Amino acid sequence: MWRFFTALLLLFSISSFTLANTDDPAGWEKVFPKATSIGEKESSPPVWPVYQAFDKIGYVFHSLDYITIPAFSGEPVDMLVGLDLNGKFTGVELIEHREPIFLHGLGEKPLLEFITQYEGLGIRDNVKVGSGHSDTGTYIDGITKATVSVVVINQSIVLSALAVARQKLAGFEAPAEVEINQDAFENLTVEELNEKNYIKSLSFSESEVQQQLADYSQKNCTDCENAIDLQFGYLNVPTIGRQILSNDDYQRLLEKLEPNEHAIYIASRGDYSFIDDDFVPASVPDRVIIQQGGFPIEIRDLNFFDVSEPLTDYLQSFDQVKIFRIKPQTGFNPSSFWELFLNVSAGSEILYTVQNHQFGQGYQLPEQLFIKKEIVDTASQDQPVWVALWQSRKFQIAIIGLSLVALTVIFVNQHKLVKKPKRFHQLRWAYLVFTLVYIGWYAQGQLSVVNIYPIIQSAFTGFRIDTYLNDPVLFILWSYVFVSLFIVGRGLFCGWLCPFGALQEIAAWIAKKLKIKQIKIKEPVHEKLVWVKYVILIGLVAVSLYSVEMAEVWSEVEPFKTSITLHFIRSWPFVVYSVVLLGLGLFIHKFYCRYVCPLGAGLAILGWFHKVEWLTRRQECGSPCALCYHKCEIKAIKTTGKVDYNECIQCLECIVYYDNDDLCPPQIAKSKKAKKQSDKIIPSLAVEV
């Protein structure tokens, strides 16, 4: 029978434990493999303690509970992190992310391999992503083409772990903002300390308690005017500590305190005690509460007078004296205002009629007692993520900046440059190759319609500039393109700065060299096909309002990720799709740009408001001359000679003809006419002579 009850009790215990831990984080065993059990989640800070047998060996927590840095997708990444009591990472488990490069590109395997590098590293290692060597940091391998994502993930892991360590682990406290000014010592009496408010009092009488508590039948104080006369103060300041404790006890206190710990004293006389009857020495008191900035500050009995009595007459005049320790993990700032509250209760706990009231007193020491410290906390890495990213890509930023300056110079001086067509064509091809190889394949600067989704979402979730600053190359390019849209339209990007556009022009060049016959799309059909990209754009924007994740999937209509970001190293359907689009470009000049590209459609909509028409026209353009109409392979020049800036890619080929009299038919005709007139004039002059 006893075996039956033992088994039943064991089953009940297991069931109770299971029910009590239904909120256990999934995968905690993986991030803390040495743990045998996990405790209930704590609220401040939000962590789960983990145990090996009966010993606490660390904590498990979600990074998202502490750090919400937006990654490339504009959304933070959530991970389950294991941290032992020495501040070492025991493991990291990926919980949730929306990074398109992993969801719809590289796959999650590289990301999962990346986070395994944290095991065995610690907070003090100052983990950084990249290659290099530093005495102040440990470098781990990043992921090519996912720099922003992994840097944000690193920041999320390290900073969330640091936040937990500062509140739960010894030796990881936040650096103190102030230190005691030892030069500000004054030899003051207790009366003078009172006058300067270096020590404060909290007193109340029985009648005051009765006013606050309707039922005070179980009185803690009878036949006395004062229920309690309590005094307290901050002891770390020598002016206060030496007078309250004596020099010897003050030195003993400093030796007993750990670095950056604080001490306060509380002394009282009267029939009401600030220590309850069942108070355990070296524990946290129930009746006394300290708050700073609206947050509770834990105080713990230092048991300072456990073997000796207070030496000063001042402390000996009280019935009870306690010194309490404040850990640096609490974030307590002795130079800022704080409050002490004393709980008073009355009534019957058995009948659930207990009433409580808090009597409080504020405490503020003058600034001259402290020295503000300049905080240098390298472990926190508290600078914004984008700052580190910009610093790590200084070379790329400089090259991109110079290339944009060069492009601006080209456009400003286009009429001079095209005077020598051969050199201009060489210059343009050199820039297109630079755009494809450096901006696209190397610097990963391919703009995409995916970049527009965070802007759309910001209308509902709020605008965060760091979402865009996290990728310096994309930020610089987008800024340049955005400004240029309102000056010259979409062509500056589509014709010069789009890596896939450059790849299509190379395909068209190959087609010419191979003498591949081009398919001529008739004007009415062309006019209808150009609207396809606008329909695609509207569809993607509509889907993004419903689900960004779904929109990112449908955004694979862009071949940019496959051909530029991933260098065609991807599963075969995506590669085939990209190759087919490039193949069509062999027969139809820049087929994708003209009829499919949703990004081009979006830029064209904004570019519709451009102020400058760079491409100058002659009166003869369109009638009678139609050379530029036939030469414009993208069909941005109409039969009337008018330029459709919504379709124009600003290749400047029409300007080559415009500015060279030996290429422009109207100018050639004028030259011939002038020559004929000159020929007529010369013979007539000869006759006259």
ZIQUI-V448320 format. One record per residue. N is the residue number from 1. RES is the residue in three letters. SS is DSSP state (@ for helix, = for strand, . for the rest). OMEGA is omega in degrees with one decimal (* if undefined). Layout:
# ZIQUI-V448320
N;RES;SS;OMEGA  N;RES;SS;OMEGA
This chain:
# ZIQUI-V448320
1;MET;.;-178.2  2;TRP;@;177.1  3;ARG;@;179.3  4;PHE;@;-178.9  5;PHE;@;177.3  6;THR;@;178.6  7;ALA;@;179.5  8;LEU;@;179.3  9;LEU;@;178.6  10;LEU;@;178.3  11;LEU;@;179.1  12;PHE;@;179.8  13;SER;@;179.5  14;ILE;@;179.8  15;SER;@;-179.4  16;SER;@;179.5  17;PHE;@;179.8  18;THR;@;-179.2  19;LEU;@;-177.6  20;ALA;@;-175.7  21;ASN;.;179.6  22;THR;.;179.5  23;ASP;.;177.4  24;ASP;.;-179.9  25;PRO;.;179.5  26;ALA;.;177.2  27;GLY;.;-177.8  28;TRP;@;179.7  29;GLU;@;-179.5  30;LYS;@;-177.3  31;VAL;@;177.6  32;PHE;.;-172.4  33;PRO;.;-179.3  34;LYS;.;-178.0  35;ALA;.;177.9  36;THR;.;178.5  37;SER;=;-179.4  38;ILE;=;-179.6  39;GLY;=;178.6  40;GLU;=;-177.4  41;LYS;=;174.5  42;GLU;.;-175.1  43;SER;.;-175.7  44;SER;.;-0.4  45;PRO;.;-179.2  46;PRO;.;179.9  47;VAL;.;170.4  48;TRP;=;173.4  49;PRO;=;178.2  50;VAL;=;-171.8  51;TYR;=;167.6  52;GLN;=;-167.7  53;ALA;.;-178.3  54;PHE;.;-177.1  55;ASP;=;174.9  56;LYS;=;-177.9  57;ILE;=;177.6  58;GLY;=;-175.5  59;TYR;=;173.7  60;VAL;=;-176.6  61;PHE;=;174.8  62;HIS;=;178.7  63;SER;@;-176.8  64;LEU;@;176.5  65;ASP;@;-175.5  66;TYR;.;-172.8  67;ILE;.;179.2  68;THR;.;178.7  69;ILE;.;178.7  70;PRO;.;177.2  71;ALA;.;-175.9  72;PHE;.;-179.3  73;SER;.;-174.4  74;GLY;.;179.5  75;GLU;.;178.0  76;PRO;.;177.9  77;VAL;.;180.0  78;ASP;=;178.4  79;MET;=;173.0  80;LEU;=;-172.6  81;VAL;=;173.9  82;GLY;=;-176.8  83;LEU;=;179.5  84;ASP;=;-173.7  85;LEU;.;177.2  86;ASN;.;179.6  87;GLY;.;178.4  88;LYS;=;176.8  89;PHE;=;176.5  90;THR;=;178.8  91;GLY;=;177.9  92;VAL;=;179.3  93;GLU;=;178.5  94;LEU;=;-178.9  95;ILE;=;-177.1  96;GLU;=;174.9  97;HIS;.;178.8  98;ARG;.;-177.4  99;GLU;.;-175.2  100;PRO;@;-177.9  101;ILE;@;178.2  102;PHE;@;-179.1  103;LEU;@;-173.2  104;HIS;.;-179.0  105;GLY;.;-176.2  106;LEU;.;-171.4  107;GLY;.;-174.6  108;GLU;.;-177.1  109;LYS;@;178.4  110;PRO;@;179.7  111;LEU;@;179.3  112;LEU;@;177.0  113;GLU;@;179.7  114;PHE;@;-174.4  115;ILE;@;175.9  116;THR;@;-178.3  117;GLN;@;-176.5  118;TYR;@;-177.4  119;GLU;.;-179.5  120;GLY;.;174.9  121;LEU;.;-178.1  122;GLY;=;-179.3  123;ILE;@;-177.5  124;ARG;@;-179.5  125;ASP;@;179.1  126;ASN;.;-171.8  127;VAL;=;177.8  128;LYS;=;179.7  129;VAL;=;177.3  130;GLY;.;178.3  131;SER;.;179.6  132;GLY;.;178.7  133;HIS;.;-179.6  134;SER;=;176.7  135;ASP;.;-177.3  136;THR;.;-178.9  137;GLY;=;176.8  138;THR;=;-177.8  139;TYR;=;173.0  140;ILE;=;-176.6  141;ASP;.;175.2  142;GLY;.;178.3  143;ILE;.;178.5  144;THR;.;180.0  145;LYS;.;178.2  146;ALA;.;-174.9  147;THR;@;-178.0  148;VAL;@;-177.2  149;SER;@;-174.7  150;VAL;@;176.5  151;VAL;@;177.4  152;VAL;@;178.3  153;ILE;@;178.3  154;ASN;@;178.7  155;GLN;@;-179.3  156;SER;@;-179.1  157;ILE;@;-174.1  158;VAL;@;-176.4  159;LEU;@;176.8  160;SER;@;177.3  161;ALA;@;178.6  162;LEU;@;178.1  163;ALA;@;177.6  164;VAL;@;-176.8  165;ALA;@;-177.9  166;ARG;@;179.5  167;GLN;@;-172.8  168;LYS;@;-173.7  169;LEU;.;177.6  170;ALA;.;177.4  171;GLY;.;-179.2  172;PHE;.;-176.1  173;GLU;.;175.7  174;ALA;.;179.9  175;PRO;.;-177.1  176;ALA;.;179.3  177;GLU;.;-179.1  178;VAL;=;171.4  179;GLU;=;-177.2  180;ILE;=;175.7  181;ASN;.;-177.3  182;GLN;@;-178.9  183;ASP;@;-177.4  184;ALA;@;-177.4  185;PHE;.;173.9  186;GLU;.;177.9  187;ASN;.;-174.2  188;LEU;.;172.6  189;THR;.;177.9  190;VAL;@;179.1  191;GLU;@;179.0  192;GLU;@;175.0  193;LEU;@;177.2  194;ASN;@;-178.3  195;GLU;@;-179.5  196;LYS;.;-178.3  197;ASN;.;174.1  198;TYR;.;169.7  199;ILE;=;-176.3  200;LYS;=;-178.4  201;SER;=;174.8  202;LEU;=;-176.2  203;SER;=;172.7  204;PHE;=;-176.6  205;SER;=;178.1  206;GLU;@;-178.6  207;SER;@;177.8  208;GLU;@;177.1  209;VAL;@;-179.1  210;GLN;@;177.3  211;GLN;@;-178.3  212;GLN;@;-177.1  213;LEU;.;-177.8  214;ALA;.;-178.9  215;ASP;.;179.2  216;TYR;.;-176.3  217;SER;.;177.0  218;GLN;.;-172.8  219;LYS;.;174.9  220;ASN;.;-177.8  221;CYS;.;178.3  222;THR;.;176.1  223;ASP;.;176.4  224;CYS;.;179.7  225;GLU;.;-179.2  226;ASN;=;174.0  227;ALA;=;177.2  228;ILE;=;170.7  229;ASP;=;-172.7  230;LEU;=;175.8  231;GLN;=;-177.7  232;PHE;=;179.1  233;GLY;=;-179.0  234;TYR;=;-169.0  235;LEU;.;-176.1  236;ASN;.;178.4  237;VAL;.;-176.2  238;PRO;@;-179.5  239;THR;@;-179.8  240;ILE;@;-173.6  241;GLY;@;-177.7  242;ARG;@;-179.8  243;GLN;@;-177.8  244;ILE;@;-171.5  245;LEU;@;-167.5  246;SER;.;-177.4  247;ASN;@;-177.6  248;ASP;@;-179.8  249;ASP;@;178.1  250;TYR;@;176.7  251;GLN;@;178.1  252;ARG;@;177.8  253;LEU;@;-179.1  254;LEU;@;178.0  255;GLU;@;-177.4  256;LYS;@;-179.6  257;LEU;.;173.0  258;GLU;.;178.4  259;PRO;.;177.7  260;ASN;.;174.2  261;GLU;.;-178.9  262;HIS;=;178.2  263;ALA;=;172.5  264;ILE;=;174.9  265;TYR;=;172.6  266;ILE;=;179.4  267;ALA;=;-177.1  268;SER;=;170.4  269;ARG;=;-176.9  270;GLY;.;-175.9  271;ASP;.;176.6  272;TYR;.;-175.7  273;SER;.;175.1  274;PHE;.;175.4  275;ILE;.;-179.6  276;ASP;.;-172.3  277;ASP;.;-177.2  278;ASP;.;179.5  279;PHE;.;179.0  280;VAL;.;178.6  281;PRO;.;-179.9  282;ALA;.;178.4  283;SER;.;-179.5  284;VAL;.;-178.9  285;PRO;.;179.3  286;ASP;.;-171.7  287;ARG;.;-177.5  288;VAL;=;179.2  289;ILE;=;174.2  290;ILE;=;178.4  291;GLN;=;174.4  292;GLN;=;-178.7  293;GLY;.;-179.4  294;GLY;.;-179.2  295;PHE;=;178.8  296;PRO;=;177.2  297;ILE;=;-178.1  298;GLU;.;173.4  299;ILE;.;-177.4  300;ARG;=;-178.7  301;ASP;=;178.5  302;LEU;.;-178.5  303;ASN;.;-171.5  304;PHE;.;-178.2  305;PHE;.;-178.2  306;ASP;.;-178.4  307;VAL;.;-178.8  308;SER;.;177.9  309;GLU;.;174.6  310;PRO;.;-175.4  311;LEU;.;-174.9  312;THR;.;177.2  313;ASP;@;-178.6  314;TYR;@;-178.4  315;LEU;@;-179.7  316;GLN;@;180.0  317;SER;.;-178.9  318;PHE;.;178.0  319;ASP;.;-178.6  320;GLN;=;178.5  321;VAL;=;177.1  322;LYS;=;171.7  323;ILE;=;-176.2  324;PHE;=;179.2  325;ARG;=;173.4  326;ILE;=;-178.5  327;LYS;.;178.3  328;PRO;@;178.5  329;GLN;@;-178.3  330;THR;@;-177.4  331;GLY;.;-178.3  332;PHE;.;177.9  333;ASN;.;-174.4  334;PRO;.;-179.1  335;SER;.;179.7  336;SER;.;-179.1  337;PHE;.;173.1  338;TRP;=;-175.3  339;GLU;=;173.1  340;LEU;=;179.0  341;PHE;=;176.3  342;LEU;=;179.8  343;ASN;=;173.9  344;VAL;=;-178.6  345;SER;=;178.1  346;ALA;=;179.0  347;GLY;.;-176.4  348;SER;.;177.6  349;GLU;.;-179.1  350;ILE;.;-178.4  351;LEU;.;179.5  352;TYR;.;179.8  353;THR;.;-178.3  354;VAL;.;175.7  355;GLN;=;-176.8  356;ASN;=;173.4  357;HIS;=;178.8  358;GLN;=;170.4  359;PHE;=;-174.1  360;GLY;=;177.7  361;GLN;=;179.0  362;GLY;=;-177.4  363;TYR;=;-179.8  364;GLN;.;177.1  365;LEU;.;-179.0  366;PRO;.;-175.1  367;GLU;@;-175.1  368;GLN;@;178.2  369;LEU;@;-175.0  370;PHE;=;174.2  371;ILE;=;177.7  372;LYS;=;-177.6  373;LYS;.;172.8  374;GLU;.;-173.5  375;ILE;.;171.7  376;VAL;.;-174.0  377;ASP;.;-176.6  378;THR;.;-176.7  379;ALA;.;-173.4  380;SER;.;-176.8  381;GLN;.;-170.1  382;ASP;.;173.4  383;GLN;.;-179.5  384;PRO;.;-178.1  385;VAL;@;-173.6  386;TRP;@;179.0  387;VAL;@;178.8  388;ALA;@;180.0  389;LEU;@;178.4  390;TRP;@;179.3  391;GLN;@;-177.7  392;SER;@;-176.9  393;ARG;.;-178.6  394;LYS;@;-177.7  395;PHE;@;179.3  396;GLN;@;-179.2  397;ILE;@;-179.5  398;ALA;@;-179.5  399;ILE;@;178.7  400;ILE;@;179.4  401;GLY;@;179.2  402;LEU;@;179.9  403;SER;@;178.6  404;LEU;@;174.3  405;VAL;@;179.1  406;ALA;@;179.3  407;LEU;@;177.6  408;THR;@;178.7  409;VAL;@;179.0  410;ILE;@;-177.0  411;PHE;@;179.8  412;VAL;@;-176.3  413;ASN;.;-174.6  414;GLN;@;-176.9  415;HIS;@;176.6  416;LYS;@;-174.5  417;LEU;@;-175.9  418;VAL;.;177.1  419;LYS;.;175.6  420;LYS;.;-172.3  421;PRO;@;-176.2  422;LYS;@;179.4  423;ARG;@;178.7  424;PHE;@;178.8  425;HIS;@;175.8  426;GLN;@;178.5  427;LEU;@;-179.2  428;ARG;@;179.6  429;TRP;@;176.9  430;ALA;@;-179.7  431;TYR;@;179.2  432;LEU;@;177.2  433;VAL;@;176.2  434;PHE;@;-180.0  435;THR;@;-178.7  436;LEU;@;-171.8  437;VAL;@;-174.0  438;TYR;@;-177.3  439;ILE;@;-175.8  440;GLY;@;-172.9  441;TRP;@;-176.7  442;TYR;@;-174.3  443;ALA;.;178.5  444;GLN;.;-176.7  445;GLY;.;178.0  446;GLN;.;175.5  447;LEU;.;-174.8  448;SER;.;175.4  449;VAL;.;177.1  450;VAL;@;179.7  451;ASN;@;-178.1  452;ILE;@;-175.1  453;TYR;@;177.5  454;PRO;@;178.0  455;ILE;@;178.5  456;ILE;@;-178.9  457;GLN;@;-178.7  458;SER;@;176.1  459;ALA;@;-179.0  460;PHE;@;-174.6  461;THR;@;-177.7  462;GLY;.;-176.2  463;PHE;.;176.6  464;ARG;.;-175.7  465;ILE;.;-177.9  466;ASP;@;175.8  467;THR;@;-177.2  468;TYR;@;-179.8  469;LEU;@;-176.0  470;ASN;.;175.3  471;ASP;.;-173.9  472;PRO;@;-178.9  473;VAL;@;179.2  474;LEU;@;-179.5  475;PHE;@;-179.6  476;ILE;@;-179.5  477;LEU;@;179.5  478;TRP;@;179.8  479;SER;@;-179.9  480;TYR;@;-178.5  481;VAL;@;-178.4  482;PHE;@;179.3  483;VAL;@;-177.0  484;SER;@;179.8  485;LEU;@;-176.1  486;PHE;.;177.0  487;ILE;.;-175.9  488;VAL;.;-179.4  489;GLY;.;-172.3  490;ARG;.;-168.8  491;GLY;@;-177.8  492;LEU;@;176.4  493;PHE;@;-171.8  494;CYS;@;-176.8  495;GLY;@;-173.9  496;TRP;@;-169.9  497;LEU;@;179.9  498;CYS;.;-179.3  499;PRO;@;179.6  500;PHE;@;174.4  501;GLY;@;176.9  502;ALA;@;178.6  503;LEU;@;177.6  504;GLN;@;178.3  505;GLU;@;175.7  506;ILE;@;176.9  507;ALA;@;178.7  508;ALA;@;178.4  509;TRP;@;177.1  510;ILE;@;179.5  511;ALA;@;178.7  512;LYS;@;-179.4  513;LYS;@;179.2  514;LEU;.;179.7  515;LYS;.;176.5  516;ILE;.;-178.0  517;LYS;.;-177.8  518;GLN;.;177.0  519;ILE;.;-179.9  520;LYS;.;178.8  521;ILE;.;-177.2  522;LYS;.;-174.6  523;GLU;@;-179.7  524;PRO;@;178.8  525;VAL;@;178.5  526;HIS;@;-178.4  527;GLU;@;178.9  528;LYS;@;-177.0  529;LEU;@;-178.1  530;VAL;.;-179.8  531;TRP;.;-179.2  532;VAL;@;-178.1  533;LYS;@;177.2  534;TYR;@;176.4  535;VAL;@;178.3  536;ILE;@;179.2  537;LEU;@;-179.8  538;ILE;@;179.0  539;GLY;@;-179.6  540;LEU;@;178.3  541;VAL;@;179.2  542;ALA;@;179.1  543;VAL;@;-179.3  544;SER;@;177.1  545;LEU;@;178.3  546;TYR;@;-178.1  547;SER;.;178.8  548;VAL;@;179.9  549;GLU;@;178.7  550;MET;@;179.8  551;ALA;@;178.7  552;GLU;@;176.9  553;VAL;@;-178.9  554;TRP;@;178.6  555;SER;@;174.3  556;GLU;@;169.9  557;VAL;@;171.3  558;GLU;.;177.5  559;PRO;.;-172.5  560;PHE;@;-175.5  561;LYS;@;-178.2  562;THR;@;-171.7  563;SER;@;-175.1  564;ILE;@;-175.3  565;THR;@;-174.1  566;LEU;.;175.0  567;HIS;.;179.2  568;PHE;.;178.0  569;ILE;.;-173.5  570;ARG;.;179.1  571;SER;.;-167.2  572;TRP;@;-179.6  573;PRO;@;-179.8  574;PHE;@;179.6  575;VAL;@;179.1  576;VAL;@;180.0  577;TYR;@;-179.3  578;SER;@;-179.8  579;VAL;@;178.2  580;VAL;@;179.1  581;LEU;@;177.4  582;LEU;@;177.5  583;GLY;@;176.6  584;LEU;@;178.2  585;GLY;@;175.3  586;LEU;@;-175.9  587;PHE;@;178.8  588;ILE;.;-172.4  589;HIS;.;177.3  590;LYS;.;-177.0  591;PHE;@;-176.4  592;TYR;@;-178.6  593;CYS;@;-172.6  594;ARG;@;-168.1  595;TYR;@;-172.5  596;VAL;.;-166.4  597;CYS;.;177.7  598;PRO;@;177.2  599;LEU;@;177.2  600;GLY;@;177.8  601;ALA;@;179.2  602;GLY;@;178.5  603;LEU;@;178.7  604;ALA;@;179.5  605;ILE;@;177.6  606;LEU;@;-179.2  607;GLY;@;178.0  608;TRP;.;-177.6  609;PHE;.;-176.4  610;HIS;.;-173.1  611;LYS;.;-172.3  612;VAL;.;173.4  613;GLU;.;-174.2  614;TRP;.;-171.0  615;LEU;.;-176.8  616;THR;.;-177.2  617;ARG;.;175.5  618;ARG;.;179.2  619;GLN;.;-177.5  620;GLU;.;-177.0  621;CYS;=;-179.4  622;GLY;.;179.0  623;SER;.;9.3  624;PRO;.;-171.8  625;CYS;=;177.9  626;ALA;.;-177.0  627;LEU;@;-177.4  628;CYS;@;176.9  629;TYR;@;-178.9  630;HIS;@;-178.4  631;LYS;@;-178.3  632;CYS;.;-174.8  633;GLU;.;-179.6  634;ILE;.;177.0  635;LYS;.;176.0  636;ALA;.;177.2  637;ILE;=;-177.0  638;LYS;.;177.8  639;THR;.;178.5  640;THR;.;-177.4  641;GLY;.;-179.5  642;LYS;.;179.9  643;VAL;=;174.9  644;ASP;.;-175.2  645;TYR;.;176.0  646;ASN;.;179.9  647;GLU;.;-175.2  648;CYS;.;178.1  649;ILE;.;174.1  650;GLN;.;177.4  651;CYS;.;177.3  652;LEU;.;-179.9  653;GLU;@;178.8  654;CYS;@;177.8  655;ILE;@;175.1  656;VAL;@;178.7  657;TYR;@;-176.7  658;TYR;@;-172.8  659;ASP;.;177.5  660;ASN;.;-174.4  661;ASP;.;179.5  662;ASP;.;177.7  663;LEU;.;-175.8  664;CYS;.;-177.9  665;PRO;@;178.6  666;PRO;@;179.5  667;GLN;@;176.3  668;ILE;@;179.1  669;ALA;@;178.8  670;LYS;@;179.4  671;SER;@;178.7  672;LYS;@;-180.0  673;LYS;@;179.2  674;ALA;@;-179.8  675;LYS;@;178.4  676;LYS;@;178.9  677;GLN;@;179.1  678;SER;@;179.4  679;ASP;@;178.3  680;LYS;@;-177.3  681;ILE;@;-176.5  682;ILE;@;176.9  683;PRO;@;-179.1  684;SER;@;177.0  685;LEU;@;-180.0  686;ALA;@;179.1  687;VAL;@;-179.5  688;GLU;@;179.8  689;VAL;.;*
